């Protein structure tokens, strides 16, 4: 590949099996980054690896993990530390879309799953990766925002997403005097599986392709 602008940089991308996470991981690999691609779906990660190989990029390390598995996330951090000693980039794209419902009808199981993925997992990722980010000469951690607070029927998603961003914003304040830069990014509307759960049947032709949205993420790095 001619563009090696991210050569030598160590990156972790969550939600890397599809959507924005997939496109961002692929773009980083194709620009020379050493990428750890994390997602629950092994098939999607293998597709990512196949495409990067076909592109001629730097093939990613595949991490078929659940972001809610505390032990796995801790082991991941330890493994990155053992292999590289630091982390230059973290892009957190993993998210869960619980069914839309009135507040009084949100199922407990749906709310608990949303909290674990959209909320608590952010704290666990920060806990595992903070020492690695601080060990970098200039790390950047990117968190995706999606403001649905107060929108009717969105409570399960909005509240859990805001909880995760609450952890990230607090972390940003805590590292404000270090070399770690925390970035909050609102991506454009994309034809992703998450969006399809909220807007079934929507024509995706008017939405921004994930590959183009991923370039917007790379511009932040």
Phi, psi and omega in degrees: 000140182282327181270107179243038187294342179250015180300135179087354180262138182260127186228148171238130177237124176266160184065034191275005182269351180192171174061215184296322179299316178300310183295322180292315178300316180298315180297320178295317178301319183284356175245020169091001180288153170269110191248131168260116184256114186250132174190161178284330190269106183296322181301318178294322177293321178294324176296319176303312181299317180298318181292319178297319177299315179295326179290338186085018180274182177279116188293140184280161167271122185272130180238088180281077186236157173264126182295346178269358180271097185304314182298318180295320180293322177295318178294324177299312178301318179296322181292319178295321178297316181295324184278320187234335179082352181198172176222127183268330186221132167233126176239113185261104181249347183298134179203159179236139180249096176288160180300141174290137182195155173300151183310316183287354182243004178292122181290141182302317181297324179290320179292318180297318179294318179298317179298317183295318184277311186278334185253285189297326182299330178297316179298319182291321177297315179298317180302318182284323191260345181307313179299326180289319178294319179293334180281350178280155177288342180186077185277153174229130179242121185249128178241136182275134178253155179200091189281105176239012183302130177083356179281133182303134175078356184262009192303315183301317179285311186298314183293318181291322179294318179295327177297315178298317179292332175298316175299315184294321180292322176295319177299319179302319178293324183288334181251014186298337180256017177248185179276004179271125177251123178261127185240135176249127188228130174258105182287161177289168177291127186233158178278068183260164177295325179297315180295323181297332177290328179274329183231068182297137178084000180291137177289121184275359184294333181271001181265161181282126177302144183299325180298321178290320178296325179296326177297326176297325177291314181299327179297338179279345189261000000 
